[in-house]
Amino acid sequence: MQLFFTKKKTNFSDVWYRFRRNKLAVIGLIVITLFILVAIFANYLMPYDPYKIDIRNRLKGPSKEHWLGTDDLGRDVLSRLILGTRVSLRVGLIVVGISATVGTIIGLLSGYAGGWVDNLVMRIVDILLAFPGILLALAIVAILGPGIDHVILALTLTGWVGYARVVRGEVLTIKEEEYITAAKSSGIKKSVILFKYILPNALSPIIVLATFGIAGAIIAESSLSFLGLGVKPPEPSWGSLLNVGRRYIMVAPYLSIFPGIFIMVVVMALNFIGDGLRDALDPRLRNK
């Protein structure tokens, strides 16, 4: 009987086939996989202690000893970039994980309940969306103080609204389908209908939005760290390394170039993956 209540789901092999046809998406997936491995095995990949100060070798350009040079305190830039990879990916994954979970649940309940509940939730979402997310995050971190945990909290408080709005729109469409009407007529609990029948069929836009969300969270964290409101020194992040490089842009431009390249490559790779997933999960392309 359950077959009457479920849509035909997209076969994973079909999605993967369409995804891998997008060469940029595959390249993006390879790049992100490499960065994840770098973050996991950072302790083994760093050629030097990223916290060790060596004033005698400060602001030395790229060389055989220090492939990406040293910073204003003589610390190895490559080692600090590798460790910063862990910080940036951690922020992106945690923020998107929490934001997507909270936003999905709120969107499901709002769209399914309708009425005053839906109106109230959507007005809150509209108010939060009326302000640029980075400005709200900046204000929250400025109040709470710098720190990686405060950055994650600030980005999460402003990040769930996008997921709630998208999921709510999907629910409004899906709940009018015949198989949902049949499920309601059969006396199936609302929670079962929401999480077993509606949610699985609303996952595609959530997955795509989450992919782009990771890139957005990494940029936001880098921006806050660049302003001195992110991770606390001496812990490195790509944004804080950019901030250091800004002060020596004329004498040691590599201090700004390399962190910028890392941010650009990761964000572009995530965007390529997001584009590939959007095309692969598009129901209009399933038969092509």
C-alpha positions as CSV (number, residue, x, y, z in Angstrom):
1,M,0.0,0.0,0.0
2,Q,2.9,2.3,0.6
3,L,3.6,2.4,-3.1
4,F,0.5,4.5,-3.6
5,F,1.9,7.2,-1.3
6,T,5.3,7.7,-2.8
7,K,6.6,9.4,-5.9
8,K,9.0,7.7,-8.2
9,K,12.3,8.6,-6.8
10,T,15.3,9.5,-8.9
11,N,17.7,6.6,-9.2
12,F,21.1,7.4,-7.8
13,S,22.9,5.9,-10.8
14,D,20.9,8.2,-13.1
15,V,21.8,11.2,-11.0
16,W,25.5,10.3,-10.9
17,Y,25.5,9.7,-14.7
18,R,24.1,13.2,-15.4
19,F,26.4,14.7,-12.8
20,R,29.6,13.2,-14.2
21,R,28.6,14.5,-17.7
22,N,29.3,18.0,-16.3
23,K,33.1,18.1,-16.4
24,L,33.4,21.2,-14.3
25,A,31.2,19.6,-11.6
26,V,33.5,16.5,-11.6
27,I,36.6,18.8,-11.3
28,G,34.9,20.6,-8.5
29,L,34.2,17.4,-6.7
30,I,37.8,16.3,-7.0
31,V,39.1,19.6,-5.7
32,I,36.8,19.6,-2.7
33,T,37.7,16.0,-1.9
34,L,41.4,17.0,-2.0
35,F,40.7,19.9,0.4
36,I,38.8,17.7,2.7
37,L,41.7,15.2,2.8
38,V,44.0,18.1,3.5
39,A,41.8,19.2,6.4
40,I,41.7,15.7,7.9
41,F,45.4,15.0,7.6
42,A,46.6,18.6,8.2
43,N,48.8,17.5,11.1
44,Y,50.7,15.2,8.8
45,L,50.9,17.5,5.8
46,M,52.2,20.7,7.5
47,P,55.9,21.0,6.8
48,Y,56.5,23.2,9.9
49,D,54.9,24.1,13.1
50,P,52.3,26.7,12.1
51,Y,52.6,28.5,15.4
52,K,56.4,28.6,15.6
53,I,57.7,32.2,15.5
54,D,61.1,32.9,13.8
55,I,61.7,36.6,13.6
56,R,65.0,36.1,11.7
57,N,63.1,34.6,8.8
58,R,60.1,37.0,8.8
59,L,58.6,38.1,5.4
60,K,60.8,35.7,3.4
61,G,59.4,35.0,-0.1
62,P,58.7,31.5,-1.5
63,S,61.8,29.3,-1.4
64,K,62.8,25.7,-1.2
65,E,62.6,25.8,2.6
66,H,59.3,27.7,2.7
67,W,57.3,27.0,-0.5
68,L,54.8,29.8,0.1
69,G,57.1,32.0,2.1
70,T,56.8,33.2,5.7
71,D,54.6,35.8,7.4
72,D,55.4,38.8,9.5
73,L,56.4,36.6,12.5
74,G,58.4,34.1,10.4
75,R,55.8,31.4,10.5
76,D,55.5,29.1,7.5
77,V,52.6,30.3,5.3
78,L,51.9,26.9,3.7
79,S,51.5,25.3,7.1
80,R,49.1,28.0,8.3
81,L,47.1,27.7,5.1
82,I,46.8,24.0,5.5
83,L,45.6,24.4,9.1
84,G,43.3,27.2,8.0
85,T,41.7,24.7,5.6
86,R,40.4,22.8,8.6
87,V,38.9,26.0,10.1
88,S,37.1,27.1,6.9
89,L,35.7,23.7,6.0
90,R,34.6,23.1,9.6
91,V,32.7,26.4,9.7
92,G,31.1,25.8,6.3
93,L,30.0,22.2,7.1
94,I,28.7,22.9,10.6
95,V,26.9,26.1,9.6
96,V,25.2,24.4,6.7
97,G,24.4,21.3,8.7
98,I,22.6,23.2,11.4
99,S,21.0,25.8,9.2
100,A,19.7,23.2,6.7
101,T,18.3,21.0,9.6
102,V,16.6,23.9,11.4
103,G,15.4,25.6,8.2
104,T,14.1,22.3,6.7
105,I,12.1,21.5,9.9
106,I,10.6,25.0,10.1
107,G,9.8,25.0,6.4
108,L,8.1,21.6,6.6
109,L,6.0,22.6,9.6
110,S,5.1,26.1,8.2
111,G,4.2,24.8,4.7
112,Y,2.1,21.9,6.0
113,A,0.3,23.7,8.7
114,G,-0.6,26.8,6.7
115,G,-2.8,29.5,8.2
116,W,-1.5,31.8,10.9
117,V,1.5,29.6,11.6
118,D,2.7,29.9,8.0
119,N,2.0,33.6,8.0
120,L,3.9,34.2,11.2
121,V,6.9,32.1,10.1
122,M,7.1,33.8,6.7
123,R,6.9,37.3,8.2
124,I,9.9,36.4,10.4
125,V,11.7,35.1,7.4
126,D,10.9,38.2,5.4
127,I,12.2,40.4,8.1
128,L,15.5,38.5,8.3
129,L,15.9,38.4,4.5
130,A,15.4,42.2,4.4
131,F,18.9,42.6,5.8
132,P,22.1,41.3,4.2
133,G,23.1,38.2,6.1
134,I,26.7,39.2,6.5
135,L,25.6,42.5,8.2
136,L,23.4,40.6,10.7
137,A,26.3,38.1,11.3
138,L,28.7,41.0,11.7
139,A,26.4,42.6,14.3
140,I,25.9,39.4,16.2
141,V,29.7,38.6,16.4
142,A,30.4,42.2,17.3
143,I,28.1,41.8,20.3
144,L,29.3,38.3,21.3
145,G,32.9,38.9,20.6
146,P,35.4,37.2,18.2
147,G,35.8,33.4,18.2
148,I,35.0,30.5,15.9
149,D,32.0,29.3,18.0
150,H,30.5,32.8,17.8
151,V,31.0,32.9,14.1
152,I,29.2,29.6,13.7
153,L,26.4,30.8,15.9
154,A,26.0,34.1,14.0
155,L,26.0,32.4,10.6
156,T,23.6,29.8,11.7
157,L,21.1,32.3,13.1
158,T,21.1,34.1,9.7
159,G,21.4,31.1,7.5
160,W,18.3,29.0,8.2
161,V,15.9,31.4,6.6
162,G,16.8,30.5,3.0
163,Y,16.2,26.8,3.6
164,A,12.9,27.4,5.4
165,R,11.6,29.5,2.5
166,V,12.7,26.9,-0.2
167,V,11.3,23.9,1.7
168,R,8.1,25.7,2.5
169,G,7.6,26.4,-1.2
170,E,8.2,22.7,-2.0
171,V,5.8,21.5,0.7
172,L,3.0,23.8,-0.6
173,T,3.3,22.0,-4.0
174,I,3.9,18.5,-2.8
175,K,1.1,18.4,-0.2
176,E,-1.5,18.9,-3.0
177,E,-0.3,15.7,-4.8
178,E,-2.8,12.8,-4.9
179,Y,-0.5,10.4,-3.0
180,I,-0.5,12.9,-0.1
181,T,-4.3,13.2,-0.2
182,A,-4.5,9.4,-0.2
183,A,-2.1,9.2,2.8
184,K,-4.3,11.7,4.8
185,S,-7.4,9.8,3.9
186,S,-5.8,6.6,5.2
187,G,-5.3,8.1,8.6
188,I,-1.5,8.2,8.5
189,K,0.0,10.5,11.2
190,K,1.0,13.9,10.1
191,S,4.6,13.4,11.3
192,V,4.9,10.3,9.1
193,I,3.5,12.2,6.1
194,L,5.9,15.0,6.7
195,F,9.1,13.1,7.2
196,K,8.4,9.9,5.2
197,Y,6.5,11.2,2.2
198,I,7.0,14.9,1.8
199,L,10.6,15.4,2.9
200,P,12.2,12.8,0.6
201,N,10.6,14.4,-2.4
202,A,11.8,17.9,-1.3
203,L,15.4,16.9,-0.8
204,S,16.7,17.9,-4.3
205,P,16.6,21.7,-3.8
206,I,17.8,21.3,-0.2
207,I,20.9,19.5,-1.4
208,V,21.7,22.1,-4.1
209,L,21.1,25.0,-1.7
210,A,23.3,23.4,0.9
211,T,26.2,23.0,-1.6
212,F,26.0,26.7,-2.4
213,G,25.6,27.4,1.3
214,I,28.9,25.9,2.2
215,A,30.6,28.3,-0.2
216,G,28.7,31.2,1.2
217,A,29.6,30.2,4.8
218,I,33.3,30.0,3.9
219,I,33.2,33.5,2.4
220,A,31.3,34.9,5.4
221,E,33.8,33.3,7.8
222,S,36.7,34.6,5.8
223,S,35.2,38.1,5.8
224,L,34.6,38.1,9.5
225,S,38.1,36.9,10.2
226,F,39.5,39.5,7.8
227,L,37.8,42.1,10.0
228,G,39.2,40.6,13.1
229,L,35.9,39.1,14.3
230,G,36.6,35.5,13.4
231,V,39.1,33.1,14.8
232,K,41.3,34.3,17.6
233,P,45.0,34.6,17.0
234,P,47.3,32.7,16.7
235,E,44.9,30.2,15.2
236,P,45.0,30.7,11.4
237,S,42.1,31.0,9.0
238,W,42.1,32.1,5.4
239,G,40.5,35.4,6.2
240,S,42.9,36.2,9.0
241,L,45.8,35.4,6.8
242,L,44.4,37.8,4.2
243,N,44.2,40.5,6.9
244,V,47.9,40.0,7.8
245,G,48.8,40.2,4.1
246,R,46.9,43.4,3.7
247,R,49.4,45.2,5.9
248,Y,52.3,44.0,3.8
249,I,50.7,44.1,0.4
250,M,53.5,46.2,-1.1
251,V,56.5,44.3,0.3
252,A,55.1,40.8,0.5
253,P,52.1,40.4,-1.8
254,Y,52.3,36.6,-1.6
255,L,50.8,36.9,1.9
256,S,47.5,38.0,0.3
257,I,47.7,36.1,-3.0
258,F,47.9,32.6,-1.6
259,P,45.0,32.8,0.9
260,G,43.0,34.5,-1.8
261,I,43.7,31.7,-4.2
262,F,42.7,29.1,-1.7
263,I,39.3,30.8,-1.0
264,M,38.7,31.3,-4.8
265,V,39.5,27.7,-5.7
266,V,37.3,26.2,-2.9
267,V,34.3,28.5,-3.6
268,M,34.5,28.0,-7.4
269,A,34.7,24.2,-6.8
270,L,31.6,24.3,-4.6
271,N,29.7,26.4,-7.1
272,F,30.6,23.9,-9.9
273,I,29.3,21.1,-7.7
274,G,26.2,23.0,-7.0
275,D,25.6,23.7,-10.7
276,G,26.2,20.0,-11.5
277,L,23.8,18.8,-8.8
278,R,21.1,21.3,-9.8
279,D,21.2,19.9,-13.4
280,A,21.5,16.3,-12.3
281,L,18.5,16.5,-9.9
282,D,16.3,18.6,-12.3
283,P,13.2,16.4,-13.0
284,R,12.9,18.0,-16.4
285,L,16.3,16.3,-17.4
286,R,15.6,12.9,-16.1
287,N,14.6,11.5,-19.4
288,K,17.4,13.1,-21.4
